[in-house]
Amino acid sequence: MQRHTLSLALLAALAAPVQAQDPAAPDGNEAERRQLDTIVVQAEIAYRDRSESTAPVLSYDLDFFQRFEPLTVGDMLKRVPGVAFVSDVLEYDGARLRGLDPGYTQILINGKQVPGAGDDRSFFVDRIPAELVDRIEIIRSPSANRSGDAVAGALNIVLRDAYRFEGAYLRAGALNFRDGETKGSFGAVAGGEFAGGRLLGGLNIQGRYNPKLKRSDRFEEPGGDYDDREDQVDTRDGTDYSANLSYVRALGAGQLELAGFYVRTERDETERSLEFNDPVSDLRDNLLSINDQFEDIAQDNYGLSLRYAFAAGGGENTIDLDYAGFDEALDNTEQEVGFDDDDTPPSFDELEGEFEARAVDDRELGLAFDHTRSLASGSALSFGLQLEDKRRDLDRLLSEVDTDEEGAPLPPFVEFDAFASRIEERRVDPYLMLAGERGALTWETGLRYESTRVEIAADGVAVDNDYGELLPSAHLAWSITDDDRLRLSLARSLRRPDFNLLTPTLLEEEFGDNDFLGNPLLEPETALGLDLGFERRLGRRGVVGVNLFYRDVSDLIEVVNTGAPSATALDDFEDELEEFLDENPAATPDSPGYPAFDPDSFVYSAANVGDGSVWGIEFDLSTPL
């Protein structure tokens, strides 16, 4: 697959207010006025910013990304050191830090948590267009005033706000693909004074198209015998619609901030896969299976935040009210023709079909209060309370049909297995922080306690669980010279269980022929983390950094075999036993040849199984050459 950018170049910076000149100004200003007729463009490359925070944070602003012309936040993050993706080919959705799964990385928008599509609580960053972004921060180690769900770290996506933008910006363009498909894009941002404050609004429409040709060759084992080959055509076709809003104004003795965003994704995914038992042949005599899949996806992400900051009680106070949501409607239809490889050539075996309808409704409501005051020692004290109420509803319909008559159509999908679940989490998280500086040293230490009550209901079964975790943190930054800085961070963090691991419902054939039963009493994984980093400024804009990290993880969550036989194993044994008794009506369990129950598939569940660790070295360099 190859795409070509059609530069329609409707780039217009309609901002830059110019101060008016007095026509009666003295002649000495004439030369200065003439300079306004000249526009000078400085073609200087921008690099990642050197953050002045005590906690280890890397900041990449819009200037860093613009030369890559990114379409989405995923396109932006694939250029950032330390961020990786292991999504499908040319997909950049589930971001990973430190080599850990996306569920270990916290995704924030404007510093706030947002619900996402993943059952592992991950948020797909490719749904947010680059047009709405002001900067991206990598927070390597958490502080007490942030949620501790960041074992690998956090990515904070900061959207454009009314503070920073004045004027208007317009962009239109298109992508043309090798197969002739063309997808348009449009973006607009405008900001300025409004109703006694400052208002910014942004709008983006982005056509998405990703056609792929993929081939997989499989072997019994590394260096072993050849097994089969899969040729696949995969096309993902859709459109993203998004908008953001920011409004700031003085109100009474304080300042009011209102911010919101909305992202809608409409996408179709069409796949066709053919498996062959030969590495080069496309003949029917070597065909093992034909699989066709069509998926229709509609997703909505949105958030609304209201903040009021004011001085009272000898310090600065903020009150935050946040509401965020995620909706998904997914229909997936799949059918597969299988051929029996025991015959030469492989003969028709079975035509199977599956239909799945999935609907997710995720809501989060948060309320937070923070008070910060200066102490006589020159340090600053902060304390606060964060409350969160989360509810996630999942509805799923599944139907499977098949026929072993060659050439016959699939029977209609008329019988459905229904599955519904609701997970509610209520959190109460108080925290206390102390920060200060002494000479070349700046420091920050804090304590956070996260108390969580979980209520899970699925198919008439309801289970409650409670847990609390104490999360201390400490950060130290030492400015060795004006250009050299050393950082040390110690912090405890956690990862809450995946949603799909919690529901106490038996799902048949969830892993091949194996069943799965969720465990609602899972405890979160916790990690004690260490970060040690050195950073040096190079010239005026360059910076180089190296960071060592270590995470000691407790209560790891893994899928385990309960030893109980699966429904498929029980059914297969019943069929075998029935066939034997039909042939031997007088047989007893002591009769020769009486079938013995020896299951080859089981019921799996999830459990906290033990401890683990992860460590590594991170290096980044941004400098003119």
C-alpha positions in Angstrom: 0.0 0.0 0.0 1.2 3.5 -0.8 -0.5 6.8 -0.4 0.2 10.2 -2.0 -0.6 13.5 -0.6 -2.5 15.9 -2.8 -1.3 19.3 -1.5 -4.5 21.4 -1.9 -2.7 23.8 0.4 -5.5 25.9 1.7 -3.3 26.8 4.7 -4.2 30.2 6.0 -3.0 31.8 9.2 -5.7 34.4 9.7 -4.4 35.4 13.1 -1.5 37.6 14.1 -3.2 40.8 15.2 -1.1 43.8 14.1 -1.0 46.9 16.3 -2.4 49.9 14.4 0.0 52.8 13.5 -0.9 56.4 14.1 -0.9 58.2 10.8 0.4 61.3 12.6 3.4 59.4 14.0 6.8 61.1 13.9 9.0 60.6 10.8 11.4 58.6 12.9 9.0 55.6 12.7 8.8 55.6 8.9 11.5 53.0 8.5 9.8 50.8 11.1 6.5 51.1 9.3 8.1 50.1 6.0 9.4 46.9 7.6 5.8 45.7 7.8 5.9 45.2 4.1 8.6 42.4 4.6 7.8 38.9 5.8 10.7 36.8 7.0 10.3 33.1 7.4 12.7 31.4 9.8 13.2 27.8 8.6 14.4 26.5 12.0 13.5 22.9 13.0 11.8 22.6 16.4 12.8 20.0 19.0 11.2 18.5 22.0 10.9 21.0 24.9 13.0 20.7 28.0 10.4 20.5 30.8 11.0 22.5 34.0 8.8 20.2 36.1 10.3 18.3 39.1 8.6 15.1 38.0 10.1 13.5 34.9 8.1 14.8 31.9 9.0 15.0 28.2 7.1 17.6 26.2 6.6 17.8 22.5 4.7 20.8 21.1 3.1 21.3 17.7 6.3 22.7 16.1 8.0 19.3 16.7 5.3 17.4 14.7 4.4 19.8 11.9 7.2 18.9 9.6 5.8 15.3 9.6 2.3 16.5 8.6 0.6 14.0 10.9 -3.1 13.2 10.5 -3.8 11.8 14.0 -2.3 11.6 17.5 -1.2 8.1 16.5 0.8 9.6 13.6 2.3 12.1 16.0 3.3 9.5 18.7 5.0 7.1 16.3 7.7 9.8 15.9 8.3 10.1 19.7 11.1 8.1 21.3 9.8 5.5 23.8 6.3 5.2 22.3 5.6 2.0 20.3 2.7 0.4 18.6 2.1 -3.3 17.9 -1.2 -2.8 16.2 -2.1 -4.2 12.7 0.0 -3.1 9.8 -0.1 0.7 9.4 -2.3 1.2 12.4 -1.3 3.4 15.3 -4.0 3.1 17.9 -3.0 1.4 21.2 0.1 3.3 22.4 2.7 1.4 24.5 5.4 2.7 26.9 8.3 0.7 28.2 7.3 -2.3 26.1 4.2 -3.0 28.2 0.7 -3.6 26.9 -1.5 -0.5 26.2 -3.5 -1.1 29.4 -0.4 -0.2 31.4 -0.2 3.2 29.8 -2.5 5.9 31.0 -4.0 8.2 28.3 -5.1 11.6 29.4 -6.8 14.4 27.5 -6.1 17.8 29.1 -4.8 16.0 32.1 -8.1 14.1 32.6 -8.8 10.4 32.2 -11.1 9.3 29.3 -12.8 6.0 28.7 -11.9 4.1 25.6 -12.7 1.1 23.4 -10.3 -1.5 24.9 -11.5 -4.0 27.4 -8.0 -3.4 29.0 -9.1 0.2 29.6 -6.9 1.5 26.8 -7.8 4.5 24.6 -7.1 4.4 20.9 -5.1 7.6 20.2 -5.5 7.5 16.4 -9.1 8.7 16.9 -8.0 12.2 17.7 -6.9 14.4 14.8 -3.5 16.2 15.0 -5.3 19.4 14.1 -6.8 19.8 17.7 -3.5 19.2 19.6 -1.3 21.8 21.2 1.3 19.4 22.6 1.9 15.9 23.9 3.5 15.1 27.3 5.1 11.8 28.3 4.9 11.6 32.1 7.3 8.9 33.1 6.5 8.7 36.8 3.2 9.7 38.6 2.7 12.4 41.2 0.2 12.3 44.1 -2.2 14.7 42.4 -2.8 12.3 39.4 -4.4 9.0 39.2 -2.0 6.1 39.9 -3.2 4.0 36.9 0.2 4.5 35.1 2.6 1.6 35.7 4.3 2.2 32.4 3.7 6.0 32.5 1.1 8.4 31.1 0.6 10.2 27.8 -1.1 13.6 28.2 -2.7 15.0 25.0 -3.2 18.7 25.5 -5.7 20.2 23.1 -5.5 23.8 21.8 -7.1 26.2 24.3 -8.3 29.8 24.3 -5.2 31.0 26.2 -2.7 30.3 23.5 -4.5 30.9 20.2 -5.5 34.2 18.6 -7.0 34.4 15.1 -8.0 31.6 12.7 -6.5 28.6 10.9 -7.9 26.7 7.9 -6.6 23.6 6.2 -8.0 21.4 3.4 -6.4 18.5 1.6 -6.8 15.0 0.3 -5.0 11.7 0.2 -4.9 9.7 -3.0 -4.2 6.0 -2.9 -2.7 3.6 -5.5 -6.1 1.9 -6.1 -7.6 5.2 -7.1 -9.5 5.9 -3.8 -9.3 9.6 -2.6 -10.1 10.7 0.9 -10.6 14.4 1.8 -9.7 16.2 5.0 -10.7 19.6 6.4 -9.6 21.4 9.6 -10.4 24.8 11.0 -9.5 26.5 14.3 -10.5 30.0 15.4 -10.0 31.9 18.7 -10.3 35.3 20.2 -12.2 37.5 22.6 -15.9 36.6 23.3 -18.5 37.6 25.9 -15.9 39.0 28.3 -13.5 36.1 28.0 -11.6 34.1 25.4 -13.1 31.5 23.2 -11.5 28.9 20.9 -13.3 26.4 18.7 -11.9 23.7 16.4 -13.5 21.4 13.8 -11.9 18.5 11.8 -13.2 16.0 9.3 -10.7 13.3 8.2 -11.2 10.6 5.6 -9.5 7.4 6.6 -8.5 4.6 4.2 -6.0 1.9 4.7 -5.9 -0.9 2.1 -3.4 -3.7 2.9 -2.1 -6.9 1.3 -0.6 -9.3 3.8 1.0 -12.7 3.7 1.9 -15.0 6.5 4.0 -18.2 6.3 3.6 -20.6 9.2 5.9 -23.4 10.4 5.5 -26.1 13.0 8.4 -24.5 15.0 11.3 -22.2 14.3 13.3 -24.0 11.6 10.7 -26.8 11.5 8.4 -28.2 8.8 6.3 -25.8 6.7 2.6 -25.7 7.8 0.6 -23.3 5.7 0.4 -19.9 4.1 -2.2 -17.2 4.5 -2.9 -14.4 1.9 -5.1 -11.6 3.1 -6.7 -8.5 1.7 -7.7 -6.1 4.4 -9.3 -2.7 3.7 -10.3 -0.2 6.4 -12.5 2.6 5.2 -14.0 5.4 7.3 -14.3 9.0 8.4 -13.5 10.7 11.7 -15.4 13.8 12.8 -14.1 15.8 15.7 -14.5 19.1 17.5 -13.1 20.9 20.5 -14.1 24.0 22.5 -12.3 26.1 25.1 -13.7 29.2 26.9 -12.0 31.2 29.7 -13.1 34.2 31.5 -12.9 36.0 34.9 -15.8 35.3 37.1 -16.1 37.0 40.5 -12.9 36.6 42.4 -11.7 33.7 40.3 -11.4 32.3 36.8 -13.8 30.0 35.0 -12.6 27.5 32.3 -14.8 25.4 30.2 -13.4 22.8 27.8 -14.9 20.0 25.7 -14.1 17.6 22.9 -16.1 15.2 20.7 -14.7 12.5 18.3 -16.9 10.3 16.1 -15.5 7.4 14.1 -17.4 5.6 11.3 -15.5 2.8 9.8 -16.0 -0.4 7.7 -13.4 -3.2 7.7 -13.4 -5.8 5.0 -11.1 -8.8 5.1 -10.7 -11.8 2.8 -8.2 -14.5 3.8 -7.1 -17.6 1.8 -5.0 -20.4 3.3 -2.9 -22.8 1.2 -0.8 -25.8 2.1 1.9 -24.7 -0.4 4.2 -21.7 -0.2 3.7 -20.6 -3.8 0.6 -22.3 -5.3 -2.8 -20.5 -5.6 -4.5 -23.6 -7.1 -7.7 -25.1 -5.7 -5.9 -28.3 -5.0 -3.8 -26.5 -2.3 -6.6 -24.5 -0.8 -7.3 -25.0 2.9 -9.9 -22.3 3.8 -11.6 -19.1 2.6 -12.5 -16.6 5.2 -14.6 -13.5 4.6 -15.2 -10.9 7.3 -17.1 -7.6 7.4 -17.1 -5.3 10.4 -19.2 -2.1 10.8 -18.0 0.2 13.6 -19.3 3.4 15.0 -17.6 5.0 18.0 -18.2 8.3 19.9 -15.8 9.7 22.4 -16.6 13.0 24.3 -15.7 14.9 27.4 -16.8 18.1 29.1 -14.8 19.8 31.8 -15.6 22.8 34.1 -13.0 24.3 36.3 -13.1 27.3 38.7 -9.9 28.6 40.2 -10.0 31.2 43.0 -8.0 32.4 46.0 -9.3 31.7 49.5 -8.2 30.3 52.8 -4.7 31.5 52.4 -4.0 29.8 49.1 -5.1 28.9 45.6 -8.1 26.6 45.1 -9.5 24.8 42.1 -12.8 22.9 41.7 -13.1 20.5 38.7 -16.2 18.9 37.4 -15.7 16.4 34.6 -17.9 14.2 32.5 -16.7 11.8 29.8 -18.2 9.1 27.8 -17.6 6.4 25.2 -20.2 4.7 23.0 -19.5 1.9 20.5 -21.8 -0.1 18.2 -20.1 -2.9 16.3 -21.6 -5.5 13.9 -19.3 -8.3 12.8 -20.2 -10.9 10.2 -17.7 -13.7 9.4 -18.0 -16.9 7.3 -15.4 -19.5 6.5 -15.2 -22.4 4.0 -13.0 -25.2 5.4 -11.3 -28.0 3.4 -10.0 -31.3 4.8 -6.2 -31.4 4.3 -6.2 -35.2 5.0 -7.5 -35.7 1.5 -5.5 -35.0 -1.7 -6.5 -32.6 -2.9 -8.3 -31.1 0.2 -12.0 -31.8 0.0 -14.9 -29.6 1.2 -15.4 -30.0 4.9 -17.8 -27.3 6.3 -19.1 -23.8 5.8 -19.4 -21.9 9.1 -20.8 -18.5 9.9 -20.8 -16.2 12.9 -22.5 -12.9 13.6 -21.7 -10.7 16.6 -23.3 -7.5 17.7 -21.6 -5.6 20.4 -22.7 -2.3 22.2 -20.6 -0.5 24.8 -21.8 2.4 26.9 -19.1 3.9 29.2 -19.7 6.9 31.4 -17.4 8.7 33.9 -18.3 11.5 36.2 -15.6 13.2 38.3 -15.4 15.9 41.0 -12.1 17.2 42.3 -10.9 19.8 44.8 -7.4 21.1 45.2 -5.9 23.6 47.6 -2.3 24.9 47.3 -0.6 27.3 49.7 2.9 28.6 50.4 4.6 27.7 53.7 7.0 29.9 55.7 9.8 27.6 54.7 9.4 28.6 51.1 7.9 25.2 50.1 4.3 24.7 48.8 1.7 22.4 50.3 -1.1 20.9 48.2 -3.9 18.6 49.3 -7.1 17.6 47.6 -9.8 15.0 47.0 -10.8 13.4 43.7 -14.1 11.5 43.3 -15.0 9.3 40.4 -18.1 7.3 39.4 -17.7 5.0 36.4 -20.3 2.8 34.8 -19.6 0.5 31.8 -22.5 -1.4 30.2 -21.8 -4.1 27.6 -24.4 -5.9 25.5 -23.4 -8.7 23.2 -25.4 -10.9 20.8 -23.7 -14.0 19.2 -25.1 -16.4 16.6 -23.3 -19.3 14.9 -24.5 -21.4 12.0 -23.0 -24.0 9.7 -23.6 -26.5 7.0 -21.7 -29.6 5.7 -23.5 -29.6 2.4 -21.2 -28.4 -0.4 -22.7 -25.5 -2.4 -25.5 -24.9 0.1 -25.9 -21.4 1.5 -25.5 -20.7 5.2 -28.6 -21.0 7.3 -29.9 -17.6 8.5 -28.8 -16.2 11.9 -32.0 -16.6 13.9 -30.9 -18.0 17.3 -28.8 -15.7 19.4 -26.9 -16.1 22.6 -27.3 -12.8 24.6 -24.8 -11.5 27.1 -25.1 -8.4 29.2 -23.0 -7.0 31.9 -22.6 -3.8 34.0 -19.4 -2.8 35.9 -19.6 0.2 38.3 -16.5 1.6 40.0 -16.7 4.3 42.7 -13.4 5.9 43.7 -12.5 8.2 46.6 -8.9 9.4 46.2 -7.4 11.9 48.8 -3.9 13.1 48.3 -1.2 15.3 50.0 1.8 16.9 48.3 4.8 19.0 49.5 7.1 20.7 47.0 10.0 23.1 47.3 13.6 24.0 46.3 16.9 24.5 47.9 19.6 26.0 45.8 20.1 23.7 42.8 17.7 21.1 44.1 13.9 21.0 43.5 11.9 18.3 45.1 8.3 17.0 45.4 6.9 14.3 47.6 3.4 13.1 48.1 1.0 10.5 49.3 -2.2 9.3 47.6 -4.7 6.7 48.7 -7.0 5.2 46.1 -10.1 3.5 47.5 -12.3 1.6 45.0 -15.6 -0.1 45.3 -16.6 -2.4 42.4 -20.0 -3.7 41.6 -20.4 -6.3 38.8 -23.6 -7.7 37.5 -23.9 -10.1 34.6 -26.7 -12.5 33.6 -28.4 -12.3 37.0 -25.2 -12.7 39.0 -24.0 -9.7 41.2 -20.7 -9.5 43.0 -19.1 -6.7 45.0 -15.4 -6.1 45.6 -13.5 -3.4 47.5 -9.8 -2.6 47.6 -7.6 0.3 48.6 -4.0 1.1 47.7 -1.5 3.6 49.3 0.6 5.3 46.6 3.6 7.3 47.8 5.7 9.3 45.3 8.9 11.3 45.5 10.7 13.3 42.8 14.1 15.1 42.9 15.7 17.3 40.3 19.3 18.5 40.6 20.5 21.2 38.3 24.2 20.3 38.3 24.9 23.2 35.9 22.8 25.5 33.8 22.9 22.9 31.1 23.0 19.6 33.0 20.2 18.1 35.2 19.8 14.9 37.1 16.4 13.4 38.1 15.4 10.7 40.5 11.8 9.5 41.0 10.3 6.8 43.2 6.6 6.1 42.9 4.0 3.3 43.5 1.4 2.8 40.8 -1.3 0.3 39.9 -3.2 -1.3 37.0 -6.9 -2.2 37.5 -8.2 -5.5 36.0 -9.4 -5.6 32.4 -13.2 -5.4 32.2 -13.6 -8.7 30.3 -11.7 -10.5 33.0 -14.2 -9.4 35.7 -17.6 -10.6 34.5 -18.7 -13.8 36.2 -20.3 -15.4 33.1 -19.2 -18.6 31.4 -18.3 -17.8 27.8 -18.2 -21.0 25.7 -15.4 -21.5 23.2 -13.9 -18.1 24.0 -10.3 -19.4 23.3 -10.7 -22.0 20.6 -12.6 -24.9 22.2 -11.7 -23.6 25.7 -14.3 -21.7 27.8 -13.7 -18.6 29.9 -15.2 -17.7 33.3 -14.4 -14.2 34.6 -13.2 -13.5 38.2 -14.9 -10.5 39.8 -12.7 -10.7 42.9 -9.5 -9.8 41.1 -7.2 -7.4 42.8 -5.3 -4.7 40.9 -1.7 -5.1 39.9 0.7 -2.8 41.8 4.2 -1.6 40.9 7.0 0.1 42.8 8.9 2.1 40.3 12.3 3.8 40.0 13.4 6.3 37.4 16.9 7.8 37.2 17.6 10.2 34.4 20.2 12.6 33.1 19.5 15.5 30.7 21.8 17.9 29.0 21.0 21.0 27.0 22.8 21.3 23.7 23.2 24.8 22.4 20.0 26.9 22.2 17.5 24.3 21.2 19.0 20.9 21.5 18.6 18.4 24.4 19.9 14.9 25.0 18.6 12.6 27.7 19.1 9.1 29.1 16.8 7.5 31.6 17.0 4.2 33.6 13.7 2.7 34.8 12.6 -0.3 36.9 9.2 -1.6 37.9 8.7 -4.3 40.5 5.2 -5.6 39.8 3.0 -7.5 42.4 -0.2 -9.4 42.0 0.2 -10.0 38.2 -3.1 -10.9 36.5 -3.0 -13.8 34.0 -5.4 -16.2 32.4 -5.1 -19.6 34.1 -6.5 -23.1 33.5 -9.1 -24.1 36.2 -8.8 -27.8 35.2 -12.6 -28.0 34.7 -13.6 -29.5 31.3 -15.1 -27.2 28.7 -18.6 -27.5 27.4 -17.2 -28.7 24.1 -15.2 -31.5 25.8 -18.4 -32.6 27.7 -20.4 -32.5 24.5 -17.8 -34.5 22.6 -17.6 -37.1 25.3 -21.4 -37.4 25.4 -21.5 -38.0 21.6 -18.7 -40.6 21.9 -20.5 -42.4 24.7 -23.8 -42.4 22.9 -22.3 -43.8 19.8 -20.6 -46.6 21.8 -23.8 -47.5 23.7 -25.7 -47.6 20.4 -23.2 -50.2 19.2 -23.0 -52.0 22.6 -26.4 -51.7 24.3 -25.5 -53.9 27.2 -22.1 -52.2 27.9 -21.2 -51.0 31.4 -18.2 -48.8 32.6 -16.3 -52.1 33.1 -16.8 -53.3 29.6 -13.8 -53.4 27.2 -13.5 -50.3 25.1 -15.9 -48.3 27.2 -15.0 -44.6 26.5 -12.8 -42.9 29.1 -13.3 -39.1 29.7 -10.1 -37.4 28.7 -10.9 -33.7 27.9 -8.6 -31.7 25.6 -10.2 -28.4 26.3 -11.0 -26.7 29.6 -12.5 -23.7 31.4 -10.1 -20.8 31.9 -10.3 -17.9 34.3 -8.2 -15.0 35.5 -6.2 -14.8 38.7 -3.5 -12.8 40.6 -0.7 -15.3 40.1 2.5 -13.7 41.4 5.1 -11.0 40.8 7.2 -9.7 38.0 9.6 -6.9 36.9 10.4 -4.8 33.9 13.4 -2.5 33.4 15.2 -0.7 30.6 17.1 2.3 29.3 15.6 5.2 27.4 17.6 7.5 25.2 16.5 10.6 23.2 18.3 13.2 21.3 17.0 16.4 19.7 19.5 18.7 18.2 20.5 20.6 15.0 23.2 18.8 13.0 
